Amino acid sequence: MSSLTTARLLLIAVLCLPGAARAEAALSALARPDPAESESVDLGATTQLTLSLSQPVLWQVYTLDDPRRLVMDFGEVAFDGVDLGPLAASDRVTGLRSGPVRPGWSRLVLDLAEPMAVETAGLVTGAEDGSALLKLQLAPTSEEAFDKSAGAPESGLFALPNPADAVPLPRRRLGDGPTVVVLDPGHGGIDPGAEAGSVAEADLMLSFARTLRDELERAGGFRVELTREDDRFVPLERRVSIARANGAHVFLSLHADALAEGRASGASVYTLSEEASNEASRKLAARHDRDDLLAGLDLSEQDDRVAGVLMEMARRETRPRSDALADSLVAGIADATENLHKRPRLSANFSVLKAADIPSVLVELGFLSNPGDRTNLISPAWRRRTAIGMRKAIEAWVESDIDRAELLRQ
């Protein structure tokens, strides 16, 4: 179902309400779910989901991969204090979470045990009390078909505003003024990340990001921005846009892993895998606003092929700089903590590493599933030592990168 169809269904639904209910809906977008009237039911190979709401709201539904999940966006539903366990009664639903994603919008996420496609979806209205039922039918599909269809639809109704409503800052040459570092504390809001008992990755990474920011600013020569300052949800690609809007020289995404099995421990640093680069360029060129792809280069009049070529040219120059930054961080963390993963330098297809023009790395500081790492991560003293090591590593990289650029200019 396209986002345009979704929008039309909802507008029609609101207009068909009784007069009093229509006036109330127009005045307030806040709806409340009714768990008693909500359910998930397996009917043979298909699964039917019903979410009861106190009133109609704007909505859209889509699937995402890695991990497989069904996502429902609303404007706005108050999920606080509501037990939506009935929606996870299906054997095909392995987890459920909900909450606000930004002012005026809410999200409900269902983890899927197997590839499922949204076969039908619709909002049923007309009850005298003004309530509404969102009904979905999921049908089994292949892994290939699920991967192909996964992704948020383009929709003006659910479009995110530009970070701070700002035009991307022109990026100064490294060395001409402070080095701009954007720190990205992973997860947040309805996405707590890895958890171990009462410890959540999102909280730990925000604490560490603040420690690292303080260390960099105390050293001088840095301007540091965070992609989130509190416990809120920030979409992955929006995190990169925040970096670009601030004219970042460096983008560091901060995480702490967890494994259900095994004894993995220690820190590791990721860069974008070369195998993912061309595909990353194509997907970004197809989805993003052109002027948000490369700072200082207007791609608004270019087609996808030209935009992709220009992005790949930028990535060829940025990739070795990201690799050098990652190597420096591995050395810095090793010197400060002596706590590295057995394979401390890795590459992967992480969305937050796909900026073509900003040296970007993802740092896994440790494993919450490992008792020793967990003790380290919750220790302010350990976080401070690690921040000092990372600060020294970034300083060494900045000096080396400036020298490299000078040699190229000669």
Disulfide bonds with the S-S distance in Angstrom:
none
